Amino acid sequence: MKRSGSSLSGRLKVLGDNVNTDLIHNPFDFTIERKKLNCELLGGPPGKKERSVFLAGRNFGLGSSRFSTVLALRNSNLAAALAVSFSRIFERNLACAGIFPVKLAPGITGTLGRIRENDAIRLVFSRQPGGSFYSVDAGLGSRRFPALGAVDGYLYEIAECGGMAEYLAKTK
Amino acid sequence: MATIYRNFYEKIFELAVAGSPKPAGGYYALAPGLILGHDPLIALLVDDFRELRRKMPRGVNGKCFFTADHFAPPSTIERAGILKKFLDFSAEEKIRTVKVFEGICHQLLVESPQARPFSFIIGSDSHTVTAGALASVAAGYGSMDILGALATGAVREKKYPVIGVRFTGKKKRFVTGRDIGLEIIARIGEGGAANRVLEYSDETAARIHIDDRFSVSNASVECGAFTGLFRPDAVLLEYLAKRDNRSVKELGRYFSDYASDVGAGFDSSLGIDLSGLNPRVALPHDFSDIRDVSRLRRGVALDQVFIGSCASGRLLDFKYMCDTLDALGTRYRKTAVKKAPRVRLIVTPSSKNIYLRAMRAGYLEKLVNFGAVITNPSCGPCGGIDKGILGENEVCLSTSTRNFRGRMGPFSSEIYIASPVTAILSAFTGKITPPEEVFK
């Protein structure tokens, strides 16, 4: 991932609606040995240098509260997840693992045009007055999508720290 | 100044607010009355907690309700290590309540006087919502939010809109809480209550049994709801009086302080007439296709039937199962019916207490004679842990929480979700069978 200030870039991985936590990381692969966790949807163990960004549909991450699921995503270099909507626990878990959960603006998916797997995407985050959310502008190749979506302000702060453990350490 | 009428959820939420009553960035700091934790997901946060080099704020360890229920007992060396890490942490932090192999955390919680009505309960498992049947705001979180609660004594949370769900009508005797839960998911949709609260109001004449209510609250999370709580009423009052050895009169006074304000409304509402509800089944591999069992294509052959998990496996479910066996016996004029030879039948009581009560009531003997394997109270095959994993291309009818692809075995396996009545009847025929065929 190339990351400077409030932006990040990665390669898109496109998912559909209702992708649940068991599909993202099978419960049979649960372990607390964090280095062993990885996500097959993202090509398994880390090794590639480039980061990934999910583009998902409705109700992304429904199901389990297992934090191992998002640790697997982090280990497999997921930097952000864009979705029409998130399951509540999963959205929080993503941020707690240092992954930015971006809710797409209503109706935006219809304007994105043709999206291909592995398209390069760049996300730029801007804090909005009051800090209750960060708006997200995106660049997809030569195309620009201002106000593509938003990240909840509290979750952004956690993800920006690198996760909840780091956030707690910082806010002692 | 206009009077603000608050519904029940709003009242409990206000009680849980710690510190400033004004939200920061839309979030309130909420102090949970109870923190539920279980072996794998507490073990997952131990290293982070140690690295923070903080002590739990005073009293937080007294609010913890920890259970070893997932790897119970552990089936591999790695899982034994996870259990040990959980137990060592619980001992080092002087956690007040640690229950080992006594049952599924959500059932143990609702059996405990520590789980009080009108309280805010958080847990390291998505099905923490089960305790909503105790008129509590009970919600699941990931391990790192639980880490935050252990380190600070609070979680940050938003206040969500409320969907009022009103139950009316008399349910058929072979319709269970699991069917009602499936109906709610079908009506609201997977994720249809995302970032919403479901507030249930039982206006049926017969009143929904507390065990069925646990199953209904449990299903709330599949709609995406933050919590699914029942309004306090006589059913809850009687349950708590018995559980906590307190008088109904004493508890009744306590209850009257917390009723929803007359005139309090909801952001939206839904009515469910239980008299029209038939046994329901969720088809693989999610909850997008839930239909009447009678409308399923005929002859879905089964390899396994599993009855258990935090969605069922309660004493009332054992009664449902044994009433079904009695009905089968009457219909086929046999003193003892047997399950289909090819089907494996696994039955898991959800707690030690239920195990013993089912034993005393004769339910276990009847089920064992039918051909069931009774396992120790634990999560078992729900979540693919142990004691009933499926093989390639196998089909299971389960009363458990979820039917996601690969949850109980390989990706080629299939899970249908239905009630204990449908499950036991299907174990008899060897294929998914509507209860209406026996209970006419």
Interface residues (C-beta under 8 A of the other chain):
Chain A: N18 N20 D22 L23 N26 P27 F28 F30 T31 I32 E33 R58 N59 L62 G63 S64 S65 R66 F67 S68 V70 S85 F86 S87 R88 I89 R92 N93 C96 A97 G130 G131 S132 D152 G153 Y154 G163 M164 A165 L168 A169 K172
Chain B: G25 G26 Y27 P40 L41 A43 L44 L45 D48 E51 L52 R54 E78 I82 K85 S124 D125 S126 G140 Y141 G142 S143 M144 D145 L147 G148 A151 T152 R156 E190 G191 A194 N195 E222 G224 F226 D286 S288 G383 G384 I385 R402 F404 R405 G406 R407
